[in-house]
Amino acid sequence: MIVDLAALTAHNLARWQQAKLTRDFSVVARRLAASKARYQVVSAQTGVPWYVIAVIHERESSQSWSASLAQGDPWDRVSVHVPAGRGPFKSWEDAAVDALVNCAPHAARWKDWSIGGTLTLLEQYNGLGYARRGVSSPYIWAGTDQYRSGKYVRDGVYDPAVVDRQLGCAGLLLAMKALDASIFPSTASVPSVPPPSQAMPAPQPSITHPAKGSIGDLVASLVRAVILTFKRS
């Protein structure tokens, strides 16, 4: 079954607008936000927003700096879990760049970093098995009222009774946004007319454009009148 990503994006946005946290996200949110500068290093190389990298890091390895962003395996040796065969790398940052650039879903190529688009990219990062079943992904929604139960306990094996105890990406982003306004910043509206400081300055008086009421303006009016009379004769 092929998942309609546009429909999933709209659905994720609608869920976000309704979501309420059912667990405490504050401690983890503060921990992730405290590492913003380190995530920004990877963001600068990939174009993936720092806060997206942060929540992936939490979901994949509980923010362990010794584990790869791709799947949580140690980055200093060859990975054995999907995506397998990656590494070894020289640093956590190198492994993170590889995960975002070279591994599915190739997050560095993603263009839609709106709220709905971001959540859809994150859902693809974990896999679209939940979307194909028509259920909410715990990778995104665990810890909110948009999720109750159901989890892939291993590759290809779904158990509807299992509850994901990790915190989901959406709730993490909601809690982090309360700490940092740069997360999903609102787009500034473009004014229909420029403010006074940007308005075009009025032309200065000159011989061809004398100030109104000046002697120059009176002479110019007389000249225009003579020319008009000459044209009519």
C-alpha positions in Angstrom: 0.0 0.0 0.0 1.4 3.4 -1.0 1.0 6.1 1.6 -0.3 9.5 0.3 2.3 11.8 1.9 0.3 15.0 1.2 -2.7 13.5 3.0 -0.5 12.2 5.9 1.0 15.7 6.2 -2.5 17.3 6.5 -3.5 14.6 9.0 -0.4 15.2 11.1 -1.0 18.9 11.2 -4.6 18.4 12.3 -3.4 16.0 15.1 -0.7 18.6 16.2 -3.4 21.3 16.5 -5.5 19.1 18.7 -2.7 17.3 20.7 -2.5 17.5 24.5 0.4 16.0 26.5 -0.4 13.1 28.7 3.1 12.7 30.2 5.8 15.0 31.5 8.1 16.1 28.6 9.7 19.0 30.4 12.9 17.2 31.7 13.8 15.7 28.3 12.8 18.8 26.4 15.2 20.9 28.5 18.0 18.3 28.0 17.6 18.4 24.2 17.4 22.1 24.0 20.6 22.5 26.1 22.4 20.7 23.2 21.1 23.1 20.5 24.6 24.3 19.5 25.8 20.8 18.8 22.7 19.9 16.8 23.2 23.1 14.8 26.6 21.9 13.6 24.9 19.0 11.9 22.0 21.2 10.7 24.4 23.5 9.0 25.8 20.5 6.9 22.4 18.9 6.1 19.7 21.6 6.1 17.7 19.6 8.6 16.4 21.8 11.5 18.3 21.3 14.7 15.2 20.4 16.7 14.3 17.7 14.2 17.8 16.2 14.7 17.3 16.5 18.5 14.1 14.5 18.7 15.4 11.8 16.3 18.5 11.5 18.6 16.2 11.0 21.6 14.0 8.4 19.9 16.8 6.4 18.4 19.2 6.3 21.4 17.8 8.4 24.4 20.3 11.1 23.3 23.3 8.9 23.7 26.4 10.6 22.1 28.0 7.3 21.6 25.1 6.0 19.4 24.4 6.8 15.8 21.5 8.9 14.8 20.6 6.3 12.1 19.6 3.4 14.4 21.2 3.7 17.8 24.2 1.5 17.1 27.6 2.6 18.3 29.0 5.0 15.6 32.6 3.9 16.1 31.9 0.4 14.6 30.0 -1.0 11.6 26.2 -0.9 12.3 24.3 -4.2 12.5 20.7 -2.9 12.7 18.9 -1.2 9.8 20.4 0.7 8.2 23.2 -1.9 8.6 26.7 -1.6 7.3 27.2 2.1 8.1 30.4 3.3 9.7 32.6 3.3 11.6 32.8 7.1 11.9 35.2 9.5 13.5 32.5 11.3 15.6 28.8 11.5 16.5 28.5 14.4 14.1 29.9 12.5 11.1 27.6 9.6 11.8 24.6 12.0 12.1 25.4 13.6 8.7 25.7 10.2 7.1 22.3 9.2 8.6 20.6 12.3 7.3 22.2 12.5 3.9 22.8 8.9 2.8 20.2 6.8 4.6 16.5 6.6 3.9 14.3 8.6 4.1 17.2 11.0 3.1 16.1 13.8 5.4 18.6 16.2 3.9 16.6 16.2 0.7 13.3 17.0 2.4 11.9 20.4 1.6 8.7 20.8 3.7 9.7 21.8 7.2 6.3 23.1 8.1 4.8 21.4 11.2 2.8 18.8 9.2 5.8 18.3 6.8 8.2 17.8 9.7 6.0 15.3 11.4 5.6 13.4 8.1 9.4 13.3 7.6 9.8 12.0 11.2 7.2 9.3 10.6 9.1 8.2 7.5 12.3 8.1 9.5 10.7 5.4 11.6 8.7 3.8 8.8 5.2 4.1 7.4 3.8 0.9 8.7 1.5 2.7 11.1 0.2 5.0 8.4 -0.5 1.9 6.2 -2.6 0.5 9.1 -4.4 3.8 9.6 -3.2 4.2 13.2 -1.2 6.9 14.8 2.6 6.3 15.0 3.9 6.1 18.6 7.3 7.4 17.3 5.4 10.7 16.7 2.5 10.7 19.2 3.4 8.6 22.2 2.8 10.7 25.4 -0.1 12.6 23.8 -3.8 12.0 23.6 -3.4 11.2 19.9 -2.0 7.8 20.8 -3.3 4.9 23.0 -1.5 1.7 22.1 0.0 -0.3 19.3 3.7 -0.8 18.4 5.9 -2.7 16.0 7.8 -4.8 18.6 10.3 -5.9 15.9 10.6 -5.5 12.1 7.3 -6.5 10.5 5.7 -7.5 13.8 2.9 -5.3 15.1 1.3 -5.7 18.5 -1.9 -3.6 19.0 -1.8 -4.1 22.8 1.7 -2.8 23.4 2.1 0.8 24.6 5.2 2.7 23.6 6.8 4.1 26.8 9.2 6.4 25.0 8.2 10.0 24.5 7.0 10.8 20.9 8.5 13.4 18.6 5.4 15.6 18.5 5.2 16.0 22.3 8.9 16.7 22.5 8.6 19.4 19.9 5.7 20.9 21.7 7.6 21.0 24.9 10.8 22.3 23.3 8.9 25.0 21.5 7.7 26.4 24.8 11.4 26.8 25.7 12.7 28.1 22.3 10.8 30.3 19.9 13.0 29.3 17.0 11.2 26.0 16.8 8.6 26.3 14.0 8.9 30.1 13.9 5.7 31.9 12.6 6.1 33.5 9.2 6.1 37.3 9.4 3.4 38.9 7.3 4.6 41.2 4.5 3.1 44.8 4.9 1.0 46.0 1.9 2.7 49.4 2.0 6.2 50.2 3.2 6.6 51.7 6.7 7.5 55.4 6.8 11.2 54.6 7.2 11.1 52.7 3.9 8.9 55.0 1.9 10.3 56.8 -1.1 11.4 60.3 -0.1 9.5 63.3 -1.6 11.4 65.0 -4.5 13.4 68.1 -3.4 12.4 71.5 -4.9 14.3 72.4 -8.1 14.1 74.6 -11.2 12.0 72.0 -12.9 10.0 71.1 -9.8 9.7 74.4 -7.7 8.2 74.4 -4.2 4.5 75.1 -4.2 3.7 78.8 -3.5 7.2 79.9 -4.2 8.3 82.6 -6.7 9.6 79.9 -8.9 6.2 78.2 -8.8 4.5 81.5 -9.9 6.9 82.1 -12.8 6.4 78.5 -13.9 2.6 79.0 -13.9 2.9 82.2 -16.0 5.2 80.4 -18.5 2.7 77.5 -18.8 -0.1 80.0 -19.4 1.8 81.9 -22.1 2.6 78.6 -23.9 -1.0 77.4 -23.7 -2.2 80.8 -25.2 0.4 80.5 -27.9 -0.7 77.0 -28.8 -4.4 78.1 -29.1 -3.6 81.1 -31.3 
